[in-house]
Amino acid sequence: MRSGYTIPVFATASAIAALKCLQQSTNDRQSAVTVDLITPPQRVEISIDRVALIQTGMALGITHSDPGDNLDLTRDTPVWAVVAWADPSQVESIALVGGEGVGKQSNLDNLPAIYSYARQLFQANLAPLLSATQKIRVTIILPEGRVLATRTSNAAFGVVEGLSLLGTTGISQPLSAPGQLDACLGELRSKAGSWERIEDGGTTRQGDGEIWPLVFCIGENGLDLAQQMGIKRDRIIKTANWLGPLLAEAGVLGVPKLLLFGYHGKLIKLAGGIFHTHHHLADGRLEILVAAAVRIGLDPAQLAGLFDCETAEDVLKYLTEIDRADGSDWVNRIYGYLTARIDNRSQTYIYSQSQQTVSVGSVVFDRQRQVIATSATGRTFLTQLC
């Protein structure tokens, strides 16, 4: 299957083309530019669709997204970069601005949803092209971003009015295509095999003799947050929605410890025995949350309010408001129960598929990427990993 590149790569390519046009003060066509991906450490050529001076001191570069063999709604979407000479009073040499179609982080004062990897790309690729006295203002525009965002779960993570420039790598792996399951399984086998060889040499053991867990991160948000918390990338496997086959394979491979790390609206499905988390296959999130609230003993009058919630995020907000109003602790109690259920159901599932016992811990976070709950086993694993 053919890999492609992430949106930050195309935004950077557009900016490179626009900057070169600005410096040369000419509309000569650039068919392609070279982008240093940083992660992985390689340079690639990205085709340029259009580049032009649009007024004195300002140029526009346009590329089109190519995510490879991925069922990605951003395929062929235009990515614009407007580069203009900045006022000398600008502090930084490169100022990044989110234009139309670039999402805003509603939980962070509406800052543009341009994350760390994208900012590294711009800095690494544009700074070498500037003289010591030159400063630029780069505005990224995704003309179709606002419309496309309505078909994503961005709002669940606090990104509104557009798409985000998110990612930790320049390569777009086709995670949503069925064939990528084989790649995920291959990564698991490689890391489990590497772990076994290192374990024999004793180099992964901590001072107390414990062995590092492997970490299953559901999606890019889980991957990004896990690394921010200090979990090393080589201990992480990005799973997308195929948790069932990967859990079973971990048992077959004899992996002794797993930490499940994901958005609560995804991961709580495991508490109900749903091991493929894509909503097209199965949902049940609200039913699982209501059942947990009944089990923990939420007041019947308050319980009725859960049935009016439309999303898992609505449930979390509703429970949080109850806690604030009467000083209760329903969020911790209910999600604590759910993370324990996630652990138990996952361990049972692994044993049923492989006849192997694997210790499983779990961490769930909300749309602001704040951890809501961690199971007892998950806390132990985080202590080892972070």
C-alpha positions as CSV (number, residue, x, y, z in Angstrom):
1,M,0.0,0.0,0.0
2,R,1.2,3.5,-0.9
3,S,2.0,5.9,1.9
4,G,1.5,9.6,1.4
5,Y,2.2,12.7,3.4
6,T,0.4,14.6,6.2
7,I,-1.2,18.0,5.9
8,P,1.7,19.8,7.6
9,V,4.1,18.7,4.9
10,F,1.9,20.2,2.1
11,A,1.5,23.4,4.1
12,T,5.2,23.6,4.5
13,A,5.8,22.9,0.8
14,S,3.3,25.7,-0.2
15,A,5.1,28.1,2.2
16,I,8.5,27.2,0.7
17,A,7.2,27.9,-2.9
18,A,5.6,31.2,-1.8
19,L,8.8,32.3,0.0
20,K,11.0,31.6,-3.0
21,C,8.6,33.4,-5.2
22,L,8.7,36.4,-2.8
23,Q,12.4,36.4,-2.7
24,Q,12.8,36.2,-6.5
25,S,10.0,38.7,-7.1
26,T,8.9,36.6,-10.1
27,N,6.0,34.4,-11.0
28,D,8.2,31.8,-12.6
29,R,6.5,28.4,-12.2
30,Q,7.9,26.0,-9.6
31,S,6.9,22.5,-10.3
32,A,8.1,21.0,-7.0
33,V,10.0,21.9,-3.8
34,T,12.0,19.7,-1.4
35,V,10.8,19.3,2.1
36,D,12.8,18.0,5.0
37,L,10.4,15.8,6.9
38,I,12.5,15.7,10.1
39,T,10.5,12.7,11.3
40,P,11.4,10.4,9.5
41,P,14.8,12.0,8.7
42,Q,14.4,12.2,4.9
43,R,13.9,14.8,2.2
44,V,11.0,14.5,-0.3
45,E,9.8,16.3,-3.3
46,I,6.3,17.8,-3.2
47,S,4.5,19.0,-6.3
48,I,3.5,22.6,-6.4
49,D,0.1,23.4,-8.1
50,R,0.3,27.2,-8.2
51,V,2.6,30.0,-7.0
52,A,2.3,33.7,-7.6
53,L,3.0,37.2,-6.3
54,I,-0.4,38.5,-5.2
55,Q,0.7,42.0,-4.2
56,T,3.9,43.8,-3.3
57,G,5.7,41.9,-0.6
58,M,3.3,39.0,-0.6
59,A,3.1,35.6,-2.4
60,L,0.8,32.6,-2.5
61,G,1.8,28.9,-2.9
62,I,-0.7,26.1,-3.4
63,T,-0.4,22.3,-3.1
64,H,-2.9,19.5,-3.0
65,S,-3.0,16.9,-0.2
66,D,-2.0,13.4,-1.1
67,P,-2.4,11.0,1.9
68,G,-1.5,7.9,-0.1
69,D,-3.7,4.8,0.0
70,N,-5.7,6.1,2.9
71,L,-9.4,6.6,3.2
72,D,-8.8,10.2,4.1
73,L,-11.3,13.0,3.5
74,T,-8.5,15.5,2.9
75,R,-7.4,13.8,-0.3
76,D,-6.7,16.4,-3.0
77,T,-7.8,19.2,-0.7
78,P,-6.0,22.5,-1.6
79,V,-3.5,23.7,0.9
80,W,-2.5,27.4,0.6
81,A,0.3,29.4,2.2
82,V,0.5,33.2,2.0
83,V,3.9,34.4,2.8
84,A,4.5,38.1,3.4
85,W,7.4,40.2,4.6
86,A,6.9,41.0,8.3
87,D,7.3,44.3,10.0
88,P,10.7,44.7,11.6
89,S,9.1,44.9,15.0
90,Q,8.0,41.2,14.7
91,V,10.0,39.3,17.4
92,E,10.3,35.9,15.7
93,S,11.7,35.4,12.2
94,I,8.8,33.2,11.2
95,A,5.3,34.0,12.5
96,L,2.6,31.3,11.8
97,V,-1.0,32.3,11.4
98,G,-4.1,30.1,11.0
99,G,-6.2,31.4,8.2
100,E,-9.6,30.3,6.9
101,G,-10.2,26.6,7.3
102,V,-7.5,26.1,9.9
103,G,-9.2,25.0,13.2
104,K,-9.2,27.0,16.4
105,Q,-8.5,25.4,19.8
106,S,-11.6,26.3,21.7
107,N,-10.0,25.2,25.0
108,L,-6.9,27.3,24.4
109,D,-8.1,30.8,23.7
110,N,-8.9,29.9,20.1
111,L,-5.2,29.5,19.2
112,P,-4.8,28.0,15.7
113,A,-4.7,24.3,15.6
114,I,-1.1,24.2,14.4
115,Y,0.7,21.7,16.6
116,S,4.4,21.1,17.5
117,Y,5.4,18.9,14.6
118,A,4.0,21.3,12.0
119,R,5.8,24.2,13.7
120,Q,9.0,22.3,13.6
121,L,8.6,21.6,9.9
122,F,8.0,25.3,9.1
123,Q,11.0,26.4,11.2
124,A,13.4,23.7,9.8
125,N,12.5,24.3,6.2
126,L,11.9,28.1,6.0
127,A,14.6,29.5,8.4
128,P,17.5,28.3,6.2
129,L,16.0,30.3,3.3
130,L,15.9,33.6,5.2
131,S,18.8,36.1,5.5
132,A,19.8,37.3,9.0
133,T,17.5,40.4,8.6
134,Q,14.5,38.8,6.9
135,K,11.3,38.1,8.8
136,I,8.1,36.6,7.4
137,R,4.5,36.1,8.3
138,V,3.0,32.8,7.0
139,T,-0.7,32.4,6.9
140,I,-2.0,28.8,6.2
141,I,-5.4,28.6,4.5
142,L,-7.4,25.4,3.9
143,P,-10.2,26.6,1.6
144,E,-12.3,23.4,2.2
145,G,-11.3,23.0,5.8
146,R,-14.4,24.4,7.5
147,V,-16.7,22.1,5.5
148,L,-14.5,19.0,5.8
149,A,-14.2,19.6,9.6
150,T,-17.9,18.9,10.0
151,R,-17.2,15.3,8.8
152,T,-14.5,14.7,11.5
153,S,-14.4,14.3,15.3
154,N,-12.3,17.5,15.6
155,A,-14.9,19.2,17.8
156,A,-14.7,16.3,20.3
157,F,-11.1,17.4,20.9
158,G,-11.8,21.1,21.1
159,V,-10.9,22.0,17.5
160,V,-13.6,24.1,15.8
161,E,-14.2,25.9,12.5
162,G,-11.6,23.9,10.6
163,L,-9.0,21.2,10.3
164,S,-5.9,20.9,12.4
165,L,-2.3,20.6,11.4
166,L,-1.7,17.6,13.5
167,G,0.8,14.8,13.5
168,T,4.1,13.5,14.8
169,T,5.5,12.4,11.4
170,G,5.5,13.6,7.8
171,I,4.4,10.2,6.5
172,S,0.7,9.4,6.2
173,Q,0.2,5.8,6.8
174,P,-3.1,4.4,5.5
175,L,-4.5,3.5,8.9
176,S,-8.1,3.6,7.9
177,A,-7.6,1.1,5.0
178,P,-8.2,-2.5,6.0
179,G,-4.8,-3.6,4.6
180,Q,-3.1,-1.4,7.3
181,L,-4.1,-4.0,9.9
182,D,-1.3,-6.1,8.6
183,A,1.1,-3.2,9.1
184,C,-0.1,-2.7,12.6
185,L,0.3,-6.4,13.3
186,G,3.8,-6.3,11.8
187,E,4.8,-3.4,14.1
188,L,3.5,-5.3,17.1
189,R,5.4,-8.4,16.1
190,S,8.6,-6.4,15.6
191,K,8.3,-4.6,18.9
192,A,7.3,-7.7,20.8
193,G,10.2,-9.6,19.2
194,S,12.6,-6.8,20.0
195,W,11.4,-6.7,23.5
196,E,11.9,-10.4,24.0
197,R,15.5,-10.2,22.7
198,I,16.3,-7.2,24.9
199,E,14.6,-8.8,27.9
200,D,17.0,-11.8,27.5
201,G,19.9,-9.4,27.8
202,G,18.3,-7.7,30.7
203,T,18.5,-4.2,29.3
204,T,14.8,-3.2,29.5
205,R,14.4,-4.1,33.1
206,Q,14.2,-1.4,35.6
207,G,15.9,-1.4,39.0
208,D,13.0,-3.3,40.6
209,G,13.2,-6.0,37.9
210,E,9.9,-4.9,36.1
211,I,9.6,-5.2,32.4
212,W,8.4,-2.2,30.3
213,P,4.8,-2.5,29.0
214,L,3.9,-2.0,25.4
215,V,1.4,0.9,24.8
216,F,-1.5,0.7,22.4
217,C,-2.5,4.3,21.4
218,I,-5.8,4.7,19.7
219,G,-5.3,7.3,17.0
220,E,-3.1,10.4,16.6
221,N,-4.5,12.2,19.6
222,G,-3.6,9.3,21.9
223,L,-0.1,9.0,20.3
224,D,0.6,12.7,20.7
225,L,-0.6,12.9,24.3
226,A,1.3,9.7,25.3
227,Q,4.6,11.2,24.0
228,Q,3.9,14.5,25.8
229,M,3.6,12.6,29.0
230,G,7.0,11.1,28.5
231,I,6.3,7.7,26.9
232,K,9.0,6.9,24.4
233,R,7.8,6.3,20.8
234,D,9.5,2.9,20.5
235,R,7.2,1.6,23.3
236,I,4.1,2.7,21.4
237,I,2.0,1.1,18.7
238,K,-0.7,3.2,17.0
239,T,-3.6,0.9,16.7
240,A,-6.4,2.9,15.0
241,N,-9.7,0.9,15.5
242,W,-8.4,-2.7,15.3
243,L,-7.9,-3.4,19.0
244,G,-9.4,-6.9,18.9
245,P,-6.9,-8.5,16.5
246,L,-4.0,-6.6,18.1
247,L,-5.0,-7.7,21.6
248,A,-5.2,-11.3,20.5
249,E,-1.9,-11.1,18.7
250,A,-0.2,-9.6,21.8
251,G,-1.4,-12.7,23.7
252,V,-0.1,-15.1,21.1
253,L,3.3,-13.3,21.1
254,G,3.5,-13.5,24.9
255,V,3.6,-9.8,25.6
256,P,3.1,-9.7,29.4
257,K,2.0,-6.1,29.8
258,L,-0.2,-3.7,27.8
259,L,-1.3,-0.1,28.4
260,L,-4.3,1.0,26.5
261,F,-4.3,4.8,25.9
262,G,-7.2,6.5,24.2
263,Y,-10.0,9.0,24.0
264,H,-12.8,7.9,26.4
265,G,-15.4,7.9,23.6
266,K,-13.4,5.2,21.9
267,L,-11.8,3.2,24.7
268,I,-14.9,2.8,26.9
269,K,-16.4,0.5,24.2
270,L,-14.0,-2.2,25.4
271,A,-15.8,-2.1,28.8
272,G,-18.9,-3.3,26.9
273,G,-17.0,-6.1,25.1
274,I,-16.7,-4.1,21.8
275,F,-13.2,-4.7,20.4
276,H,-13.5,-2.9,17.1
277,T,-14.0,0.8,18.0
278,H,-15.1,2.3,14.6
279,H,-18.6,3.7,15.0
280,H,-19.6,2.2,11.6
281,L,-19.3,-1.3,13.1
282,A,-20.6,-0.8,16.6
283,D,-21.3,2.0,19.1
284,G,-23.0,1.4,22.4
285,R,-21.1,4.2,24.2
286,L,-24.1,5.8,25.8
287,E,-25.5,2.4,26.9
288,I,-22.2,1.5,28.5
289,L,-22.0,4.8,30.3
290,V,-25.6,4.5,31.6
291,A,-25.0,0.9,32.7
292,A,-21.9,2.1,34.6
293,A,-23.8,4.9,36.3
294,V,-26.5,2.5,37.4
295,R,-23.9,0.1,38.7
296,I,-22.2,2.8,40.7
297,G,-25.5,4.2,42.1
298,L,-26.1,7.5,40.4
299,D,-29.3,9.1,41.7
300,P,-32.4,8.1,39.6
301,A,-33.3,11.7,38.9
302,Q,-29.8,12.4,37.7
303,L,-29.6,9.1,35.8
304,A,-32.6,10.2,33.7
305,G,-30.5,13.1,32.5
306,L,-28.0,10.8,30.9
307,F,-30.6,9.6,28.5
308,D,-30.8,13.1,27.1
309,C,-27.1,13.1,26.2
310,E,-26.2,12.5,22.6
311,T,-22.5,11.9,22.9
312,A,-20.0,10.5,25.3
313,E,-18.6,14.0,25.7
314,D,-22.1,15.2,26.7
315,V,-22.2,12.6,29.4
316,L,-18.8,13.6,30.8
317,K,-19.9,17.3,30.8
318,Y,-23.2,16.4,32.5
319,L,-21.5,14.4,35.3
320,T,-18.9,17.1,35.7
321,E,-21.7,19.7,36.2
322,I,-23.3,17.5,38.8
323,D,-20.0,17.1,40.7
324,R,-19.5,20.9,40.7
325,A,-23.1,21.5,41.9
326,D,-23.2,19.2,44.9
327,G,-19.5,18.3,45.6
328,S,-20.0,14.7,44.5
329,D,-17.3,12.6,42.7
330,W,-19.3,10.8,40.0
331,V,-16.8,11.4,37.2
332,N,-14.0,9.7,39.1
333,R,-16.2,6.9,40.4
334,I,-17.9,6.0,37.1
335,Y,-14.8,6.3,35.0
336,G,-12.7,4.5,37.6
337,Y,-15.2,1.6,37.3
338,L,-15.1,1.8,33.5
339,T,-11.3,1.7,33.3
340,A,-11.3,-1.4,35.6
341,R,-13.9,-2.9,33.3
342,I,-11.7,-2.1,30.2
343,D,-8.8,-3.9,31.9
344,N,-10.8,-7.0,32.9
345,R,-12.7,-7.3,29.6
346,S,-9.5,-6.9,27.6
347,Q,-7.6,-9.5,29.7
348,T,-10.5,-12.0,29.3
349,Y,-10.7,-11.4,25.6
350,I,-7.0,-12.0,25.2
351,Y,-7.1,-15.2,27.1
352,S,-10.1,-16.4,25.1
353,Q,-8.3,-15.9,21.9
354,S,-4.8,-17.0,22.8
355,Q,-4.9,-18.9,26.1
356,Q,-2.3,-16.5,27.4
357,T,-2.5,-14.2,30.4
358,V,-1.6,-10.5,29.8
359,S,-1.8,-7.7,32.4
360,V,-3.7,-4.8,30.9
361,G,-4.0,-1.2,32.2
362,S,-5.9,1.7,30.7
363,V,-5.8,5.5,30.5
364,V,-8.7,7.6,29.1
365,F,-8.7,11.3,28.2
366,D,-11.2,13.9,27.2
367,R,-11.4,16.3,24.2
368,Q,-9.0,18.7,25.9
369,R,-6.5,15.9,26.1
370,Q,-6.8,15.9,29.9
371,V,-6.7,12.4,31.5
372,I,-10.0,11.6,33.0
373,A,-9.2,8.3,34.6
374,T,-6.5,5.7,34.9
375,S,-7.0,2.2,36.2
376,A,-4.9,0.9,39.1
377,T,-2.8,-1.2,36.7
378,G,-2.6,1.7,34.3
379,R,-1.1,3.9,37.1
380,T,1.5,1.3,37.8
381,F,2.4,1.1,34.1
382,L,2.6,4.9,33.8
383,T,5.0,5.1,36.7
384,Q,7.3,2.7,34.8
385,L,6.9,4.4,31.4
386,C,7.0,8.1,32.3
